[in-house]
Amino acid sequence: MRKPQDVLLRPVISEKSMGLMEENKYTFYVDTKANKIEIKNAVEKLFKVTVLSVNTITVKGKMKRLGRTQGLTPTRKKAIVTLKPGDKIEIFEGL
């Protein structure tokens, strides 16, 4: 079993994710090997809230070029976590 700090990497701070906060949905970058149950347990343990559902999205890396060399940006996984009405995550407040 992994620690919650290893599952949740960082919150996603974008215009779209800020709009989802009004619907009580919070977005995080998570470990690419994490499943929905691990994500749910990590959010509940770290922030002491009740999670209703977890939706995950795998964002594939894009091909990038710098001069003659080519490479890929890293593949990332995002999780959109829906909380029980009335629950809030404090780190997002004030953004």
Buried (B, 14 or more C-beta within 10 A) or exposed (E): EEEBEBBBBEBBEEEEBEEBBEEBBBBBBBBEEBEBEBBBBBBBBBBEBEBBEBEBEEEEEEEEEEEEEEEEEEEBBBBBBBBEEEBEBEEBEEE
